[in-house]
């Protein structure tokens, strides 16, 4: 892929993100399920590539890359509804309005461009930010 092609692809993805379609939890669930199916369908090719590029034995490649990625996707699928649920936030009684709600939404477009790197680190749903930020739990 040429550099100018990447710029066009990113702009296309950003335009799609700006439509608001990614706010829908059902859309995000479908995308996670699609990612899971893609990993399952391409598991032999992923394992072969990890062997060829990094000389990882099949068991190690599965446990540190494919299996871990599948576990991350499953974790995200189990928790996404809770993560997306509006949450009542504390506020001081002198502040108005009298109740404050947090509506979690996707931040922005996330693209990872990589050559030889951990497959799991470049494709896993990035819910670690949610664990680090107490307002997004």
C-alpha positions in Angstrom: 0.0 0.0 0.0 1.4 3.4 -1.0 1.6 6.3 1.5 -0.9 8.4 -0.4 -3.3 5.4 -0.3 -3.0 5.2 3.5 -3.9 8.9 3.8 -7.0 8.4 1.7 -8.0 5.3 3.7 -7.5 7.2 7.0 -9.6 10.1 5.7 -12.3 7.7 4.5 -12.4 6.1 8.0 -12.4 9.5 9.7 -15.4 10.6 7.5 -17.2 7.4 8.5 -16.4 7.9 12.2 -17.8 11.5 11.9 -21.1 10.2 10.7 -21.8 8.9 14.3 -22.3 5.3 13.2 -19.8 4.0 15.7 -21.8 5.4 18.6 -24.3 2.6 18.3 -23.4 -0.2 20.7 -24.9 -2.8 18.3 -22.6 -1.5 15.5 -19.6 -1.9 17.8 -20.7 -5.5 18.8 -21.0 -6.4 15.1 -17.5 -5.1 14.4 -16.0 -7.0 17.3 -17.8 -10.2 16.1 -16.5 -9.5 12.6 -12.9 -9.1 14.0 -13.3 -12.4 16.0 -14.5 -14.2 12.9 -11.6 -12.8 10.8 -9.1 -14.0 13.4 -10.7 -17.4 13.5 -10.8 -17.7 9.7 -7.2 -16.6 9.3 -5.7 -18.4 12.4 -3.6 -20.8 10.3 -2.2 -18.0 8.2 -1.5 -15.8 11.3 0.3 -18.7 13.0 2.4 -19.4 9.8 3.3 -15.8 9.5 4.4 -15.6 13.2 6.6 -18.7 12.5 8.1 -17.3 9.4 8.7 -13.7 10.6 9.5 -14.2 14.3 10.2 -18.0 14.4 7.5 -18.4 17.1 6.5 -22.1 17.7 2.8 -22.7 17.1 1.9 -23.1 20.8 3.7 -20.0 21.8 2.2 -18.0 18.9 -1.3 -19.2 19.8 -0.9 -18.5 23.5 0.8 -15.1 23.2 -0.9 -13.8 20.1 -4.0 -15.5 18.7 -5.4 -16.9 21.9 -4.8 -13.7 23.8 -6.4 -11.7 21.0 -9.5 -13.9 21.0 -9.7 -13.6 24.8 -9.5 -9.7 24.5 -12.3 -9.7 21.9 -14.5 -12.0 24.0 -13.8 -9.8 27.1 -14.8 -6.7 25.1 -18.0 -8.4 23.8 -19.0 -9.4 27.4 -18.4 -5.9 28.8 -19.2 -3.4 26.0 -22.8 -2.9 27.1 -21.7 -2.0 30.6 -19.0 0.3 29.3 -21.4 2.1 27.0 -24.1 2.5 29.6 -24.7 6.1 30.9 -23.3 6.6 34.4 -24.4 9.0 37.0 -21.5 11.0 38.2 -21.1 12.7 41.6 -21.3 16.5 41.7 -21.3 19.1 44.4 -24.7 20.4 45.5 -23.8 23.9 44.5 -23.5 22.9 40.9 -26.3 22.8 38.5 -27.9 20.8 37.0 -28.6 18.8 40.0 -27.5 15.5 38.3 -24.6 14.8 36.1 -24.4 11.9 33.6 -21.5 10.5 31.7 -22.3 9.1 28.3 -19.3 7.0 27.1 -18.7 7.2 23.4 -15.9 6.2 21.1 -13.1 8.8 21.2 -11.8 8.9 17.7 -10.6 6.8 14.8 -8.0 4.3 15.8 -5.6 3.0 13.1 -2.6 0.9 13.7 -0.1 0.6 10.8 2.6 -2.0 11.4 5.1 -4.2 9.8 6.5 -6.8 12.1 5.0 -6.3 15.5 2.9 -8.3 17.9 -0.3 -9.2 16.2 -2.3 -9.1 19.4 -1.0 -5.6 20.2 -2.0 -4.2 16.8 -5.5 -5.7 16.6 -6.8 -6.1 20.1 -9.8 -4.0 21.2 -8.2 -1.3 23.3 -10.2 -1.5 26.4 -7.1 -1.1 28.6 -7.7 2.7 28.5 -11.1 2.1 30.2 -9.4 0.3 33.0 -6.9 3.1 33.5 -9.4 5.9 33.4 -11.9 5.6 36.4 -14.4 7.8 34.6 -14.8 5.2 31.8 -15.4 2.1 33.8 
